[in-house]
């Protein structure tokens, strides 16, 4: 069974994701530097998919599996691993 995002919201410090199984996951915006630096308008311009959340203008993708595993932005980790 795949868990999907049903709703997304933000407060001053956190990204909150409501899942279709009833859980609500909150993570610090500091985990995702592009979201932390984004304006409220940019943050609200997301698309939900069965596997995650996408911000086209911010070039940000967050998988639900990654959130549940406690992973933040892995961009730098991927760049360092390929270097």
Rosetta blueprint (number, residue, H / E / L):
1 X L
2 X L
3 X L
4 X L
5 X E
6 X E
7 X E
8 X E
9 X E
10 X E
11 X L
12 X L
13 X L
14 X E
15 X E
16 X E
17 X E
18 X E
19 X E
20 X L
21 X L
22 X L
23 X L
24 X E
25 X E
26 X E
27 X E
28 X E
29 X H
30 X H
31 X H
32 X L
33 X H
34 X H
35 X H
36 X H
37 X H
38 X L
39 X L
40 X H
41 X H
42 X H
43 X H
44 X H
45 X L
46 X L
47 X E
48 X E
49 X L
50 X L
51 X L
52 X E
53 X E
54 X E
55 X E
56 X L
57 X L
58 X L
59 X L
60 X E
61 X E
62 X E
63 X E
64 X H
65 X H
66 X H
67 X H
68 X H
69 X H
70 X L
71 X L
72 X L
73 X L
74 X L
75 X H
76 X H
77 X H
78 X H
79 X H
80 X H
81 X H
82 X H
83 X L
